[in-house]
Amino acid sequence: MSARSAGRIACYTSFSYAYLSRARILVASLRRHHPDWELWALMIDEPPEGMDEAAALAEFDGVVKPADLNLTRTEAWLFKHDVVEACTAVKGAMMAHLLARGAAKVVYFDPDIAVFHPITDILEKLDTFSIALTPHQIAPNLTDAAVRDNEITSLLYGVFNLGFAAVRNDANGRDFAAWWATQLYRACYDEVASGIFTDQKYCDLVPALFDGVTVIRDPGCNVASWNLSRRAIRFDTQARLVVNGSPLKFYHFTKIGGVGDLMTERYAGANLEVFEIWQWYKRQVVAKSVPGIPKRYWHYGNFADGTPIPKEARVLFRRRADLYAYFDHPFAAGEGSYLAWLGREHPEMLIPEAAGSQAA
């Protein structure tokens, strides 16, 4: 871990080893535009067998794992989450941790973001404001299909995209980080029908609950497939990428190779620069890949004996207070374990068709 001078800016990202190549792209882009920042990895994983973790994460100034965040019953709590939920559930606690270490400002980026231009103007806003958020949408959509895909989806999954958040180290910023950490420890689940989508929906309330909130409506921030319907990317006369005339600051490459491709194709249309950026990122993912990471790897995706943990087993564990209270080490296998209990009480959960994990 490193600690630079007082007044430093600390930036972190949260990920598993399956997303290491993406996190390395983010770090390289941040070093290019903000070489003075302190960059942290919030690693929600353990390395695959034979991997040198220090070497794999050497591009970061510091590495934090859930056990470092003083969470109550970390192992049992972690078991309640799939990998996406787990990687988002610790974001508030990490923000509070970096503020407590004395960073003047703390910035979070998702690992699947790349920075193309300094975000100095956003950081300057934090000289006046305490909390900076970026909304998914900054202009009304113009067709019924785009309203359904983008605005209605934002209502379901969150008005603000928490792939980015920034705070100043003042009382208001610290209160927000502590509140966010508490909410995420309590329930950071992909349960849209219950009004929760991981870390994101909570922040719909932030402008109502906290003072000093600035909503960044710069079209060059958090460009993604869900807002391409109202953002056009071009090269300007200086060969810089601009979005609706504003410099492209950071692009969010969510769900590469999946629904992100489909939505990009649907809304980029004839905007060829979007496809150039998209293809550039795919090439970078390959170039930044680290050998030895199995596809969809996540250490916490299996019980200790290698049995995959089905999502249903995690949901049952978090909904049954008696199970959560009893099993301190739910990843264990063997006599007296949660796995053994499942084998007796819910063997249908452990069939191969039901098992699987998602990497993020």
C-alpha positions in Angstrom: 0.0 0.0 0.0 1.2 3.5 -0.6 0.3 6.8 0.9 1.1 9.9 -1.0 1.0 13.5 0.2 -2.0 15.0 1.9 -4.5 16.3 -0.5 -4.1 13.4 -2.9 -6.8 11.9 -5.1 -7.5 8.2 -4.6 -9.2 6.2 -7.3 -10.3 2.7 -7.0 -12.1 -0.1 -9.0 -13.7 -3.3 -7.8 -13.3 -6.5 -9.8 -12.6 -10.3 -9.9 -9.7 -11.9 -11.8 -12.0 -12.6 -14.7 -12.0 -8.8 -15.2 -8.3 -8.2 -14.7 -7.7 -7.4 -18.3 -10.4 -4.7 -18.2 -9.0 -3.3 -15.0 -5.6 -3.0 -16.6 -7.0 -1.0 -19.5 -8.6 1.4 -17.0 -5.4 1.8 -15.0 -3.4 2.4 -18.2 -5.8 5.1 -19.3 -5.8 6.7 -15.8 -2.0 6.8 -15.7 -2.0 8.5 -19.1 -4.4 11.3 -18.0 -3.9 11.5 -14.3 -0.4 10.3 -13.4 -0.5 11.8 -10.0 -3.6 9.9 -8.8 -3.3 7.0 -6.3 -4.9 3.9 -7.9 -6.3 1.1 -5.9 -7.6 -2.4 -6.7 -10.5 -3.6 -4.6 -10.0 -7.3 -5.4 -13.1 -9.5 -4.7 -11.2 -12.7 -5.5 -8.3 -14.9 -4.8 -5.8 -15.8 -7.5 -5.9 -18.9 -9.6 -3.5 -21.6 -8.6 0.1 -20.8 -9.7 -0.6 -17.1 -10.3 1.7 -14.5 -8.7 -0.8 -12.0 -7.3 1.7 -9.3 -6.6 2.8 -9.4 -10.2 -0.7 -9.5 -11.6 -1.7 -6.4 -9.6 1.6 -4.5 -9.8 0.1 -1.7 -11.9 -1.9 -0.6 -8.8 -0.6 1.4 -5.9 -2.5 -0.6 -3.4 -4.7 -3.7 -3.1 -7.6 -4.2 -0.7 -9.7 -7.3 -0.2 -13.0 -7.6 1.7 -11.3 -8.9 4.8 -9.4 -5.6 5.0 -12.6 -3.5 5.3 -13.7 -4.6 8.8 -16.9 -6.1 7.7 -18.9 -8.3 10.1 -18.6 -12.0 9.4 -17.0 -11.4 6.0 -17.0 -14.9 4.7 -20.7 -15.6 5.5 -21.7 -12.2 4.2 -19.7 -12.7 1.0 -21.4 -16.0 0.4 -24.8 -14.3 0.0 -23.7 -12.6 -3.2 -22.9 -13.7 -6.8 -19.8 -12.1 -8.3 -21.5 -9.0 -9.7 -23.3 -8.4 -6.4 -20.1 -9.0 -4.4 -18.0 -6.6 -6.5 -20.6 -3.9 -6.0 -21.4 -4.6 -2.4 -18.0 -3.4 -1.1 -17.9 -0.1 -3.1 -19.3 2.0 -0.3 -17.0 0.5 2.4 -14.0 1.0 0.2 -14.9 4.6 -0.4 -15.2 5.2 3.3 -11.9 3.4 3.8 -10.0 5.7 1.4 -11.6 8.7 3.0 -10.5 7.5 6.4 -7.0 7.2 5.1 -7.0 10.9 4.3 -7.6 11.2 0.6 -8.9 14.6 -0.2 -11.1 13.3 -3.0 -12.1 9.7 -3.9 -13.1 8.5 -7.3 -14.7 5.2 -8.3 -14.6 3.7 -11.8 -16.0 0.4 -12.9 -13.2 -1.8 -14.4 -14.9 -1.9 -17.8 -14.4 1.9 -18.3 -11.6 3.6 -20.2 -10.6 7.2 -19.7 -9.9 9.2 -22.9 -9.5 12.8 -21.5 -8.7 14.3 -18.1 -11.7 14.7 -15.8 -10.1 17.7 -14.1 -13.3 19.8 -14.4 -15.3 17.2 -12.5 -12.7 17.1 -9.7 -12.8 20.9 -9.6 -16.5 20.7 -9.0 -15.7 18.8 -5.8 -14.0 21.9 -4.5 -17.6 23.2 -4.2 -19.7 20.1 -4.0 -19.3 16.9 -1.9 -20.7 14.2 -4.2 -20.6 13.9 -8.0 -22.8 11.4 -9.9 -23.5 10.8 -13.6 -27.0 10.0 -14.8 -27.6 7.3 -17.4 -29.7 9.8 -19.5 -29.0 13.5 -20.0 -31.6 14.2 -22.8 -35.1 12.9 -23.5 -35.2 10.0 -25.9 -37.2 10.6 -29.1 -38.7 7.2 -30.0 -40.9 4.8 -28.1 -38.3 2.1 -28.5 -35.5 4.3 -27.1 -37.7 5.4 -24.2 -38.4 1.7 -23.3 -34.7 0.7 -23.7 -33.2 3.6 -22.0 -35.5 5.7 -19.8 -37.8 3.0 -18.5 -34.7 0.8 -17.9 -33.2 3.6 -15.9 -36.3 3.8 -13.8 -35.9 0.1 -13.0 -32.1 -0.1 -12.6 -31.2 3.3 -11.3 -31.2 6.9 -12.5 -27.5 7.3 -11.9 -24.8 5.0 -13.3 -22.6 3.9 -10.5 -19.8 2.9 -12.8 -18.6 6.3 -11.7 -18.9 8.2 -8.4 -16.7 10.8 -6.7 -16.7 12.4 -3.3 -14.8 15.1 -1.4 -13.5 14.4 2.0 -15.8 16.6 4.0 -18.5 15.7 6.5 -21.1 15.4 3.8 -19.0 13.2 1.6 -18.1 11.0 4.5 -21.8 10.7 5.6 -22.7 9.6 2.1 -20.0 7.0 1.9 -21.0 5.6 5.4 -24.7 5.5 4.4 -23.9 3.8 1.1 -21.7 1.3 2.8 -24.4 0.5 5.3 -27.1 0.0 2.6 -24.8 -2.2 0.5 -23.9 -4.3 3.5 -27.5 -4.8 4.3 -28.7 -5.7 0.8 -26.8 -5.4 -2.4 -28.6 -7.8 -4.6 -29.9 -8.0 -8.2 -33.5 -8.0 -7.1 -35.2 -5.4 -9.4 -38.7 -6.6 -8.4 -37.8 -5.7 -4.8 -36.6 -2.2 -5.8 -32.9 -3.1 -5.5 -30.4 -3.3 -8.2 -27.0 -4.0 -6.5 -25.4 -0.7 -5.5 -27.2 1.5 -7.9 -30.9 2.1 -7.0 -30.0 3.4 -3.6 -28.3 6.4 -5.2 -31.6 7.6 -6.7 -32.2 9.0 -3.2 -28.8 10.8 -2.9 -30.0 14.2 -4.1 -32.9 14.1 -1.7 -30.9 12.8 1.3 -27.6 14.8 1.0 -26.6 18.3 0.4 -23.8 19.2 -2.0 -24.7 16.8 -4.8 -23.6 17.7 -8.4 -25.2 15.8 -11.3 -22.6 15.7 -14.1 -24.6 16.2 -17.3 -21.5 16.4 -19.5 -22.2 14.2 -22.6 -18.6 13.1 -22.6 -19.0 11.3 -19.3 -20.1 7.7 -18.9 -20.9 7.2 -22.6 -22.4 3.8 -23.1 -24.7 1.7 -25.1 -27.7 2.9 -23.0 -27.3 6.5 -24.0 -26.0 6.4 -27.5 -29.4 7.3 -28.7 -28.7 10.9 -27.7 -24.9 11.1 -28.0 -23.0 11.4 -31.2 -19.2 10.8 -31.2 -17.0 12.5 -33.8 -13.3 13.5 -34.3 -12.9 17.2 -34.1 -10.4 19.3 -36.1 -7.7 18.4 -33.6 -8.4 14.7 -34.0 -9.9 14.5 -30.5 -12.9 12.4 -29.9 -15.9 14.6 -28.9 -19.4 13.7 -27.8 -22.0 16.3 -28.8 -19.1 18.7 -29.0 -17.7 17.9 -25.6 -14.4 15.9 -25.2 -15.0 12.2 -24.6 -13.9 11.8 -21.0 -14.7 8.2 -20.3 -16.6 5.4 -22.1 -18.3 2.5 -20.3 -17.8 -0.7 -22.2 -20.5 -2.8 -20.5 -21.3 -6.3 -21.6 -18.8 -6.5 -24.5 -19.7 -9.5 -26.6 -23.2 -9.7 -25.4 -26.1 -7.3 -25.0 -23.7 -4.4 -25.1 -22.9 -5.3 -28.7 -26.6 -5.6 -29.6 -27.5 -2.2 -28.0 -24.5 -0.5 -29.6 -25.5 -1.8 -33.0 -29.1 -0.7 -32.4 -28.3 2.9 -31.4 -24.9 3.8 -32.9 -26.4 3.5 -36.4 -24.1 5.3 -38.9 -21.9 6.7 -36.1 -18.8 4.7 -37.2 -16.6 6.3 -34.5 -18.6 4.3 -31.9 -17.7 1.1 -33.6 -14.1 2.1 -33.9 -13.9 2.7 -30.1 -15.8 -0.6 -29.4 -13.4 -2.6 -31.6 -10.4 -0.9 -30.1 -11.6 -1.9 -26.6 -12.1 -5.5 -27.7 -8.5 -5.6 -29.0 -7.3 -4.1 -25.7 -9.0 -6.8 -23.7 -7.1 -9.4 -25.6 -3.8 -7.4 -25.4 -4.1 -6.9 -21.6 -5.1 -10.5 -20.8 -3.1 -12.3 -18.2 -2.3 -16.0 -18.9 -3.5 -18.5 -16.3 -7.0 -17.2 -15.5 -9.7 -19.7 -16.5 -12.7 -18.5 -18.3 -15.4 -17.1 -16.0 -13.1 -17.8 -13.0 -14.1 -16.7 -9.5 -12.6 -18.2 -6.4 -15.8 -17.7 -4.5 -17.9 -19.4 -7.2 -17.3 -22.9 -5.7 -17.5 -24.7 -2.4 -14.2 -25.8 -0.9 -14.4 -29.2 -2.7 -14.9 -27.6 -6.1 -18.7 -28.0 -6.2 -20.1 -24.9 -8.1 -22.4 -22.7 -5.9 -25.7 -22.2 -7.6 -27.4 -18.8 -7.3 -30.3 -20.5 -5.6 -28.1 -21.6 -2.7 -26.9 -18.1 -2.2 -30.4 -16.7 -2.3 -31.6 -19.3 0.2 -28.7 -18.5 2.5 -29.4 -14.8 2.6 -33.1 -15.2 3.0 -33.0 -17.7 5.8 -31.7 -15.9 8.9 -31.3 -19.2 10.7 -28.9 -20.5 8.1 -27.0 -17.3 7.9 -26.6 -17.2 11.7 -25.5 -20.9 11.9 -22.9 -21.3 9.2 -19.9 -19.0 9.7 -18.0 -20.8 6.9 -20.6 -21.6 4.2 -17.9 -22.2 1.6 -16.7 -25.3 3.5 -17.4 -28.8 2.4 -17.7 -32.0 4.4 -19.7 -33.1 7.5 -21.6 -30.3 9.2 -21.2 -27.8 6.3 -23.8 -25.8 4.5 -23.0 -27.9 1.4 -23.8 -31.1 3.3 -27.1 -29.5 4.6 -28.0 -28.6 1.0 -27.3 -32.2 -0.1 -29.8 -33.4 2.4 -32.5 -30.7 2.2 -32.2 -29.3 -1.3 -30.3 -31.8 -3.5 -32.1 -30.4 -6.6 -29.9 -27.3 -6.2 -26.7 -29.2 -6.7 -27.4 -30.9 -10.0 -25.0 -29.7 -12.8 -27.8 -27.9 -14.7 -28.5 -25.7 -11.7 -24.9 -24.8 -10.9 -22.9 -22.0 -12.4 -21.3 -18.7 -11.7 -21.0 -15.3 -13.4 -17.7 -13.5 -13.6 -17.3 -9.7 -13.3 
